[in-house]
Amino acid sequence: MSKKEISLATVKEHNKPEDLWVIIEDKVYDVTKFQNEHPGGEDSLIEVAGRDGTREFLMAGHSSEAREIMVKYYLGDLAASDRKKKCPVSCKGIGLTIGAVVLGITLVYVLKRGLNKN
């Protein structure tokens, strides 16, 4: 299904209502002709014109039907050099793990110290 790689610089050039491209999950779409049909209104597309709208797309909770509609507006993939590096483990997950370990060690220390005093 991949057509070609498109640079972020190229996508940024298409940031007006009459020429509107967006990036969703590292795929580039020309949604210029879809604006009037978009259930969320034109403004929601114009807001992400020429940039990555993945966050907004996911937050809106688009249906599988929406993903099917997107196929006809697909131009190509975002160039590999412009893709954000994805960490296999989220920073939030790492932070929670470290917090849990520190809390566990502290709890063990406090319990042992309390038991030694008695």
trRosetta pair geometry for C-beta under 8 A, 3 or more apart (Angstrom, degrees):
i j d omega theta_ij theta_ji phi_ij phi_ji
1 74 7.4 -4 163 123 105 157
2 76 6.6 61 -169 -147 69 68
2 77 5.4 -18 -136 -20 107 117
3 74 7.2 153 -7 131 121 93
3 75 6.3 -102 57 159 143 39
3 76 4.2 -98 69 -87 97 85
3 77 7.8 167 46 -5 67 71
4 75 7.8 -51 52 147 90 75
4 76 4.1 -46 62 -121 62 148
4 77 7.5 -153 99 32 29 73
5 76 6.1 -142 -74 152 12 124
5 77 5.6 -35 -106 77 62 87
5 78 7.3 8 -156 130 75 18
5 79 4.4 84 167 -99 111 66
5 80 6.8 -48 -133 -10 139 75
6 10 5.3 -110 -177 76 88 134
6 11 6.2 98 133 -53 115 92
6 28 4.7 -37 56 3 142 162
6 75 6.2 32 -37 112 151 116
6 76 4.8 125 -21 78 104 117
6 77 7.1 164 20 80 80 34
6 78 6.3 -57 69 -110 80 39
6 79 6.3 -125 80 -35 27 83
7 10 4.7 102 62 2 81 100
7 11 7.2 -144 100 -3 47 84
7 78 7.9 66 -136 -162 17 64
7 79 4.7 5 -94 -7 56 140
7 81 7.7 -14 -121 66 88 105
7 82 5.9 133 -155 -34 58 142
8 11 5.5 -52 -150 36 38 113
8 12 6.3 44 151 -26 68 104
8 23 7.7 -25 -114 -48 79 151
8 78 6.6 38 -69 -157 77 106
8 79 6.9 -101 -18 38 71 105
8 82 3.9 176 -25 -153 110 144
9 12 5.7 -51 -150 31 31 116
9 13 7.1 38 150 -26 59 99
10 13 5.8 -50 -162 21 37 115
10 14 7.5 18 150 -7 64 105
11 14 6.1 -70 -162 40 40 102
11 21 5.1 -127 -145 107 74 126
11 22 7.8 81 -168 -128 116 12
11 23 5.9 12 -156 -46 161 106
11 28 5.8 -129 -94 -125 116 120
11 50 5.8 140 141 -155 72 52
11 51 7.1 131 128 -80 116 24
11 78 7.4 -21 -34 -112 145 92
12 15 6.2 -9 -174 -41 46 123
12 50 4.7 70 -138 178 37 107
12 51 6.9 47 -99 -73 74 69
13 50 7.0 172 41 -127 20 114
14 19 4.9 -110 -144 142 77 91
14 20 6.2 145 153 -127 90 11
14 21 3.7 55 95 8 136 107
14 30 7.2 -72 171 -115 154 84
14 49 7.2 -123 122 -179 64 87
14 50 5.6 170 76 -90 54 82
15 19 7.8 4 30 93 28 86
15 20 7.2 55 -139 -118 19 62
15 21 7.7 -57 -66 45 50 77
15 49 4.3 117 -153 128 58 100
15 50 2.8 -28 -82 -24 98 141
15 51 7.4 47 -109 -21 112 81
16 19 5.2 38 60 47 93 82
16 20 6.6 -116 81 -69 36 76
16 49 6.7 142 -28 162 13 150
17 20 6.0 -2 -132 -51 25 124
17 32 7.7 110 164 -137 42 75
17 35 6.6 59 -157 -105 86 169
17 42 6.9 30 -131 178 115 122
17 46 5.6 -16 -81 -102 88 113
17 49 7.4 -81 -67 -87 45 155
18 32 6.8 30 172 -149 27 116
19 32 5.9 -16 -118 -95 27 132
20 30 7.3 118 83 -162 55 57
20 31 5.5 -60 106 72 105 78
20 32 4.7 145 37 -85 83 66
20 35 6.7 77 46 -62 153 119
20 45 6.1 68 157 145 146 110
20 46 6.9 -75 -119 -98 139 57
20 49 4.7 -74 -138 -123 91 107
20 50 7.6 -90 -142 -36 56 71
21 28 5.9 4 -178 -174 116 97
21 29 6.6 161 -155 83 66 44
21 30 5.3 -35 -97 -98 83 60
21 31 7.2 131 -118 16 29 75
21 32 7.8 -19 -56 -40 56 91
21 49 7.3 86 52 -159 44 65
21 50 6.3 69 64 -88 82 47
21 75 7.1 -30 -132 5 118 149
22 28 7.6 168 87 -149 34 55
22 29 5.5 -16 61 60 80 96
22 31 5.9 -4 13 8 109 125
22 45 6.8 -110 -38 -156 139 80
22 48 5.1 49 -124 117 121 107
22 49 6.7 -77 -73 -108 87 34
22 50 7.6 -36 -90 -5 53 19
22 51 7.1 -13 -133 66 69 45
22 52 7.7 102 -176 -131 74 19
22 53 4.6 -18 -170 10 124 126
23 26 6.8 8 -177 -107 106 19
23 27 6.9 149 -155 71 63 35
23 28 5.6 -31 -98 -95 73 65
23 29 7.7 161 -95 17 24 78
23 51 6.7 -80 25 145 103 31
23 52 4.3 -45 77 -103 117 63
23 53 6.5 144 64 18 56 69
23 54 6.8 -41 115 -36 81 92
23 78 5.5 44 -136 -70 126 127
24 27 5.8 -30 70 62 71 89
24 29 6.3 5 14 0 107 124
24 52 7.8 141 -80 -158 32 64
24 53 5.9 -35 -79 73 81 87
24 54 5.4 137 -143 -89 50 68
24 57 5.0 56 -129 -26 113 169
24 70 7.0 -78 61 -149 148 148
25 54 5.4 122 -54 -117 53 116
25 57 7.7 -97 -24 80 89 145
26 54 8.0 21 -23 -71 54 137
26 77 6.1 12 145 -161 89 87
26 78 4.6 -110 -158 32 64 115
26 83 5.4 18 -117 -115 120 112
27 74 6.1 -37 169 -133 120 100
27 76 7.6 -166 -155 111 67 26
27 77 5.8 -49 -107 -109 61 59
27 78 6.9 -101 -66 -14 14 85
28 74 7.5 101 79 -158 53 57
28 75 4.7 -53 102 60 99 108
28 76 5.5 0 48 64 112 65
28 77 6.9 143 4 -142 90 6
28 78 5.9 128 -46 -66 96 68
29 70 6.0 -68 -105 -163 147 92
29 73 4.3 49 -166 120 101 105
29 74 5.7 -44 -100 -93 80 43
29 75 6.4 169 -109 1 23 90
30 33 7.7 41 128 13 92 88
30 73 5.6 -145 63 -172 58 84
30 75 5.4 85 -19 -53 97 120
31 34 4.3 -65 -162 47 78 118
31 35 6.5 109 139 -57 89 70
31 38 7.4 51 175 -66 124 126
31 45 5.5 -127 111 -153 136 135
31 73 5.3 42 -84 -173 64 152
32 35 6.8 -34 -174 -18 28 109
33 73 7.8 -163 55 -106 92 105
34 37 5.3 -75 -163 52 60 107
34 38 5.8 78 140 -54 88 92
34 45 7.4 163 92 -100 96 161
34 69 7.7 118 -134 152 133 114
34 73 5.9 -37 -29 -79 137 145
35 38 5.8 -40 -150 2 30 117
35 42 4.4 44 178 -118 104 90
35 45 5.4 -133 -111 61 82 148
35 46 7.5 54 -130 -48 124 87
36 42 6.8 5 -78 -71 43 106
38 41 6.3 -56 97 52 101 10
38 42 6.5 131 50 -78 122 40
38 44 6.7 -149 141 62 136 108
38 45 5.6 -174 -37 -33 172 124
40 44 4.0 -26 126 25 120 158
40 45 7.6 133 81 -33 106 78
40 60 6.5 -41 -80 -144 147 146
41 44 5.5 103 69 0 78 97
41 45 8.0 -152 105 5 50 86
42 45 5.9 -68 -163 42 43 105
42 46 5.9 38 148 -21 79 111
43 46 5.4 -55 -138 40 35 112
43 47 6.1 48 157 -33 66 102
44 47 5.7 -43 -150 22 29 120
44 48 7.5 3 158 4 56 104
44 56 7.3 177 -173 160 93 132
44 60 7.7 75 -173 -86 143 147
45 48 6.5 -75 -158 47 35 91
45 49 6.7 66 144 -64 67 84
45 53 8.0 -18 -134 -105 51 169
46 49 5.3 -16 -153 -27 41 121
47 53 7.8 105 94 -115 83 117
47 56 7.2 162 101 -124 120 169
48 51 5.7 -117 -171 68 64 90
48 52 7.5 -79 -167 101 107 25
48 53 3.2 56 177 -88 155 117
48 56 5.7 -141 -64 40 137 146
52 55 7.5 69 125 1 95 88
53 56 4.9 -54 -171 49 81 113
53 57 5.4 91 126 -32 88 100
54 57 5.5 -59 -145 37 28 114
54 58 6.2 21 161 -14 67 108
55 58 6.2 -61 -149 39 25 105
55 59 6.2 22 156 -18 63 112
56 59 5.7 -56 -142 38 30 111
56 60 6.4 31 157 -23 64 106
57 60 6.1 -60 -154 31 26 109
57 62 5.9 -29 -178 -9 80 131
58 61 7.6 39 173 -69 39 39
58 62 7.7 -72 -98 16 29 94
62 66 3.8 -102 -177 77 107 153
62 67 6.6 123 125 -46 117 77
63 66 4.9 114 54 -1 68 97
63 67 7.4 -127 104 1 47 85
64 67 5.4 -49 -154 35 42 115
64 68 6.5 48 146 -23 66 101
65 68 5.5 -51 -152 32 35 115
65 69 6.6 38 150 -21 65 102
66 69 5.6 -51 -152 32 34 113
66 70 6.6 43 148 -29 63 102
67 70 5.5 -45 -152 23 36 120
67 71 7.6 56 150 -37 58 87
68 71 6.1 -33 -170 -1 39 116
69 72 6.9 -57 -178 26 46 102
69 73 7.7 21 139 0 70 110
70 73 5.8 -75 -160 46 49 104
70 74 6.5 72 145 -54 78 90
71 74 5.7 -32 -157 -8 36 121
78 82 5.4 -109 167 84 102 112
78 83 5.7 127 102 -75 116 83
79 82 4.6 73 68 11 91 107
79 83 7.4 -148 94 -25 47 81
80 83 5.8 -42 -152 8 38 117
87 90 6.6 126 86 -100 113 29
87 91 6.9 77 62 -46 158 73
89 93 5.1 -114 178 82 90 131
89 94 5.8 102 124 -55 116 93
90 93 4.4 100 60 2 83 102
90 94 7.1 -149 97 -4 47 83
91 94 5.6 -52 -148 37 36 111
91 95 6.2 39 152 -21 67 106
92 95 5.7 -55 -148 37 30 113
92 96 6.4 30 155 -18 65 106
93 96 5.9 -54 -146 36 30 109
93 97 6.3 30 155 -20 64 107
94 97 5.7 -57 -150 36 31 112
94 98 6.3 28 155 -16 66 106
95 98 5.9 -55 -145 38 29 108
95 99 6.2 31 155 -19 64 109
96 99 5.6 -56 -146 39 30 114
96 100 6.3 31 155 -21 65 106
97 100 5.8 -55 -148 35 29 110
97 101 6.5 29 154 -18 64 105
98 101 5.7 -54 -148 36 32 111
98 102 6.3 30 155 -17 66 107
99 102 5.9 -56 -146 38 29 109
99 103 6.1 28 156 -17 65 109
100 103 5.7 -56 -145 39 29 111
100 104 6.2 32 155 -22 64 107
101 104 5.7 -55 -148 36 29 113
101 105 6.4 27 156 -17 64 106
102 105 5.9 -54 -146 37 30 109
102 106 6.2 30 154 -18 64 109
103 106 5.7 -57 -147 38 29 113
103 107 6.2 32 154 -22 65 107
104 107 5.7 -55 -147 34 29 112
104 108 6.4 29 156 -17 64 104
105 108 5.8 -54 -150 36 31 110
105 109 6.3 32 152 -20 64 107
106 109 5.7 -56 -148 37 31 113
106 110 6.2 27 156 -17 66 107
107 110 5.9 -55 -145 38 29 108
107 111 6.2 27 157 -17 64 109
108 111 5.9 -58 -145 39 28 109
108 112 6.2 25 158 -17 65 109
109 112 6.1 -59 -146 38 26 107
109 113 6.2 22 158 -16 63 112
110 113 5.9 -58 -144 39 27 110
110 114 6.2 28 156 -20 64 109
111 114 5.7 -57 -147 37 29 111
111 115 6.3 25 157 -17 65 108
112 115 5.8 -57 -145 38 30 109
112 116 6.3 31 156 -21 64 108
113 116 5.8 -54 -147 34 30 113
113 117 6.8 33 154 -23 61 103
114 117 6.0 -54 -155 28 32 111
114 118 7.1 20 154 -13 63 105
115 118 6.1 -60 -154 35 36 105
